[in-house]
Amino acid sequence: MDLMRAALFSEHGGPEVIRISEVPVPSPGPGEVRIRVGATSLNHLDLWIRRGLPTPIPMPHIGGSDIAGQVDAMGPGVEGVSEGTRVVVDPSLDWAWYEGARSGEDLPSPRFRVLGEHTQGGLAEYTVVPVVNLMQIPEGASYDEAAAAGLVFVTAWRGLITRGKLRPGERVLITGGSGGVATAAVQIAAYSGAEVFAVTSGEENVRRLLDLGAHVVVDRERGPLGELLREATGKRRVDLVLDSVGEVVWGDLIKTLDVGGRLVTYGATTGASASTDLRHVFWKQLSILGSTMGSATEYREVMELVFAGELRPVIDRVFTLDETAEAHRLLEEGSVFGKLVVRPGD
C-alpha cells in the first residue's frame, strides 16, 4: 500500500491537535482525479473545523479547501484532462441550482458541501477531487498564487457582485481588512469602479490596503468605530457593506449605510448574536443579505481575472507541511495579512 504524508487531526481542539502522519494514498473513483498537491492555502474555515463545527466531518480529518497541483491519476469515466495538467480546484461541491430556488437565482442546492470540510482536503501530498471542479492553471501562474486565490476571491466576488450588486461609482465599506476575503474584496471593488472604504487595525495594514486600491482606510485602533466611520464617510455614508466581523461592529455598520443601502454578511468572527435597531432598517429601507462561497460560474469568472493579472492574491507567508500547526496558530492570532500557503511537497 502506497503511503503519503498528511497534516491531520483526530480530535477537536487548538493547533496542537494537528499532527503529521502517514496515511494511504487515495484512489480516484468515477468522475474523480487524484491531485499531487503543489500548494494549499488556509482559511478561517480550517480553524472553525478544527475547533469543532456542528457539522459531521470525516475523521481523522485532513483540512485545506484551496488546492492547486498536478493531475496524477484519473478515475473511471474521466475525460477532457490528462496526467500532468496543472490545475486549481473549485472548493464548492454540488452547488448546482435546484427546484426549490427562486427562478433566476443561482442559489446553492441542499447538497452543497465544501472541499476540505465535508471531505478530506489538500493538506497532504495527494488528494482526490471531482474532475468537474478543475480549472487549468495557465503558464506563468504559480501553485501558491492559484491556491491562495480560490475560496477568498469567489466569496468576495459573490458577496460584492452577485449578492451586493455593486455598481460603478457606488461607495462600499469592507470590514476585516487584513483577511483573505477582504484583501480580495478591496481589489474587486476597485476594479468595479467603486469608491472603496475599508476597516483594519494598525498603520502598516492601512498602507497595505491603500496599495491594494482602497480609497479610504479606517484604523479601528484610533477610537470608537462608529465615530471613525462617520468621520470617514460623511453625510453620504455608503451604499454597500461587506462584513465578516459580525456582532461587535454590526450596529455601527447598520448606521453607516445610506438610504437604500445593502449589508452583505459572509461571516461572524466576533460572534453571531448581532443586535439590529429595526428603525434604521425600515426608515432607510435597507437590505440585509447573506452570502457564502460561490457557484462554478462565479469561480471561473473571478479566477480568470486573477490569471489575467487584473486581481492578485495577497500571500503573507509560505509554510511546509510540517509547519501546518504553526500556520494555524498564526492565523488564529489574527496577525496575518492576506493568505497563508502550505506546500505539502516541500
C-alpha positions, 0 to 999 in steps of 0.5 A: 500500500502506497503511503503519503504524508498528511497534516491531520487531526483526530480530535477537536481542539487548538493547533496542537491537535494537528499532527503529521502522519502517514496515511494511504494514498487515495484512489480516484473513483468515477468522475474523480482525479487524484491531485499531487498537491503543489500548494494549499492555502488556509482559511478561517474555515480550517480553524472553525473545523478544527475547533469543532463545527456542528457539522459531521466531518470525516475523521481523522480529518485532513483540512485545506479547501484551496488546492492547486497541483498536478493531475496524477491519476484519473478515475473511471469515466474521466475525460477532457484532462490528462496526467500532468495538467496543472490545475486549481480546484473549485472548493464548492461541491454540488452547488448546482441550482435546484427546484426549490430556488427562486427562478433566476437565482443561482442559489446553492442546492441542499447538497452543497458541501465544501472541499476540505470540510465535508471531505478530506482536503489538500493538506497532504501530498495527494488528494482526490477531487471531482474532475468537474471542479478543475480549472487549468492553471495557465503558464506563468501562474504559480501553485501558491498564487492559484491556491491562495486565490480560490475560496477568498476571491469567489466569496468576495466576488459573490458577496460584492457582485452577485449578492451586493450588486455593486455598481460603478461609482457606488461607495462600499465599506469592507470590514476585516481588512487584513483577511483573505476575503477582504484583501480580495474584496478591496481589489474587486471593488476597485476594479468595479469602479467603486469608491472603496472604504475599508476597516483594519487595525494598525498603520502598516495594514492601512498602507497595505490596503491603500496599495491594494486600491482602497480609497479610504482606510479606517484604523479601528485602533484610533477610537470608537468605530462608529465615530471613525466611520462617520468621520470617514464617510460623511453625510453620504455614508455608503451604499454597500457593506461587506462584513465578516466581523459580525456582532461587535461592529454590526450596529455601527455598520447598520448606521453607516449605510445610506438610504437604500443601502445593502449589508452583505454578511459572509461571516461572524468572527466576533460572534453571531448574536448581532443586535439590529435597531429595526428603525434604521432598517425600515426608515432607510429601507435597507437590505440585509443579505447573506452570502457564502462561497460561490457557484462554478460560474462565479469561480471561473469568472473571478479566477480568470481575472486573477490569471489575467493579472487584473486581481492578485492574491495577497500571500503573507507567508509560505509554510511546509507541511510540517509547519501546518500547526504553526500556520494555524496558530498564526492565523488564529492570532489574527496577525496575518495579512492576506493568505497563508500557503502550505506546500505539502511537497516541500 
